Each structure stands twice: as structure tokens, then as C-alpha cells.
Amino acid sequence: MKNRQKQTVALLRSKMIDFKYFAITLLCVGSFFYLGTILPTGDKAMIDTFVYMGATIMFLGMSIVFFSLSKKYKKILAEMDDQDSLQQ
């Protein structure tokens, strides 16, 4: 029983860390797209600005989703740790 619980904790911890890394990466990519909208270039069409802003919103939205998933798994791990400490 303990071995199965350790495997579950390890799986949840790895998911939490992976989701946090995904979120940070998406946040960085979204920031670069935002820089593409605010930096002046010679012949930037209005459609380019809309595409860059759409990509910025999409990447930042996905980043928020992955941060919330990471927080959810962190909360589950904390609850499991509390239950484990109460049982001992």
C-alpha cells in the first residue's frame, strides 16, 4: 500500500513540475509575441498586429491554464501529505 502511495505522489509531483515548466515556457513565448506587436517596424500591416495579439492572448491563456493545473496538483499533494502525517 505504501509503495502505491509513493508512486502516486511521485507521479503527481512530476505532473506539477511539468505543468509549471509548460506555463513558464508559454508565458515567455506569449511575451515575445507581445513584443512583436509593440515594436515598430517599417511595413507592418494591421492584420499582422491582430495576429500577434491573438497569439499573445492564446499563449497567455494557455499559460494561465497550466499554472492553475500545477496549483491543483500542488494542493492535492499537500492534502496527501497532511493525511499521511495524521495517520502516523
C-alpha positions as CSV (number, residue, x, y, z in Angstrom):
1,M,0.0,0.0,0.0
2,K,2.8,2.4,0.8
3,N,4.6,1.7,-2.4
4,R,1.5,2.5,-4.4
5,Q,1.1,5.8,-2.5
6,K,4.7,6.7,-3.1
7,Q,4.2,6.1,-6.8
8,T,1.1,8.3,-6.8
9,V,3.0,11.1,-5.0
10,A,5.9,10.8,-7.5
11,L,3.5,11.0,-10.4
12,L,1.6,13.9,-9.1
13,R,4.8,15.8,-8.2
14,S,6.2,15.2,-11.7
15,K,3.0,16.5,-13.3
16,M,3.0,19.5,-11.1
17,I,6.6,20.4,-12.1
18,D,5.9,19.7,-15.8
19,F,2.8,21.9,-15.8
20,K,4.8,24.7,-14.2
21,Y,7.5,24.4,-16.8
22,F,4.9,24.4,-19.6
23,A,3.3,27.5,-18.1
24,I,6.6,29.4,-17.8
25,T,7.5,28.5,-21.4
26,L,4.2,29.6,-22.8
27,L,4.4,32.8,-20.8
28,C,7.8,33.6,-22.4
29,V,6.5,32.8,-25.9
30,G,3.5,35.0,-25.3
31,S,5.7,37.8,-24.2
32,F,7.7,37.6,-27.4
33,F,4.6,37.8,-29.5
34,Y,3.5,40.8,-27.4
35,L,6.9,42.4,-28.2
36,G,6.2,41.8,-31.8
37,T,3.1,44.0,-31.6
38,I,4.6,46.9,-29.8
39,L,7.9,47.2,-31.6
40,P,7.7,49.4,-34.6
41,T,8.6,48.0,-38.0
42,G,8.6,49.7,-41.4
43,D,5.8,47.9,-43.2
44,K,3.7,46.1,-40.6
45,A,0.1,45.7,-41.7
46,M,-2.8,45.9,-39.4
47,I,-3.5,42.1,-39.8
48,D,0.0,41.4,-38.5
49,T,-0.8,43.2,-35.3
50,F,-4.1,41.3,-34.9
51,V,-2.3,38.0,-35.5
52,Y,0.4,38.9,-32.9
53,M,-2.2,40.0,-30.3
54,G,-4.3,36.8,-31.0
55,A,-1.2,34.7,-30.4
56,T,-0.3,36.6,-27.3
57,I,-3.8,36.1,-25.8
58,M,-3.8,32.4,-26.8
59,F,-0.3,31.7,-25.3
60,L,-1.0,33.7,-22.1
61,G,-4.4,32.0,-21.7
62,M,-2.8,28.6,-22.0
63,S,-0.1,29.6,-19.5
64,I,-2.8,30.5,-17.0
65,V,-4.5,27.1,-17.5
66,F,-1.2,25.3,-16.9
67,F,-0.4,27.4,-13.8
68,S,-3.8,26.5,-12.4
69,L,-3.3,22.8,-13.1
70,S,0.1,23.0,-11.4
71,K,-1.6,24.7,-8.4
72,K,-4.3,22.0,-8.3
73,Y,-1.7,19.2,-8.2
74,K,0.3,21.1,-5.5
75,K,-2.9,21.3,-3.4
76,I,-3.6,17.6,-3.9
77,L,0.0,16.8,-2.8
78,A,-0.4,19.0,0.3
79,E,-3.6,17.2,1.3
80,M,-2.0,13.8,0.8
81,D,0.9,14.9,2.9
82,D,-1.4,16.2,5.7
83,Q,-3.3,12.9,5.6
84,D,-0.1,10.9,5.8
85,S,1.2,12.9,8.7
86,L,-2.1,12.4,10.6
87,Q,-2.0,8.7,10.1
88,Q,1.5,8.4,11.6
